Amino acid sequence: MAGYNYLTKEGHDKLKAELEDLKTRGRDEAARAIAEAREKGDLSENAEYDAAKNAQGMLELRINELEKVMANARILDGSHLDESKVTVLSNVTIRNLKTMKEMSYKLVSESEADLKAGRVSVSSPMGAGLLGKTVGDLAVVETPRGNMEFEIVNISID
């Protein structure tokens, strides 16, 4: 994927809002927690101060990660994508050839993935196994328990 993060407009807006919140409210809360802990005395034996500094470090790490995602973000418009094969933003209905059970997933970027909502990352084993397939194709997905075979039943883009 050439280092790009392909996002939907909604996913981009959500990440942008989270980044702004972390930079403003998150940093303010971290600074306040450090100041409160600092007031409690000797910093060498102050567990609250250490915890607040660690929390600040984790906050800055998350901000850094989000900034990298946003810097390489490309917003995709589903109306310009090919529905004949599985791509990012495709809604794919697949049939497990072992159990004959059908499942539907939407392929999204890693930052938008949410399995409970049926949104699978294109970089996951399932997403990678489905990319580029057309209706009727066999997709083989590698799992720790061995390969699973799925038939592509339907592809759509909304």
Summary of the structure (lengths in Angstrom):
residues: 158
radius of gyration: 21.3
end to end distance: 21.6
largest distance: 68.6
contacts: 435
relative contact order: 0.15
helix: 46%
strand: 28%
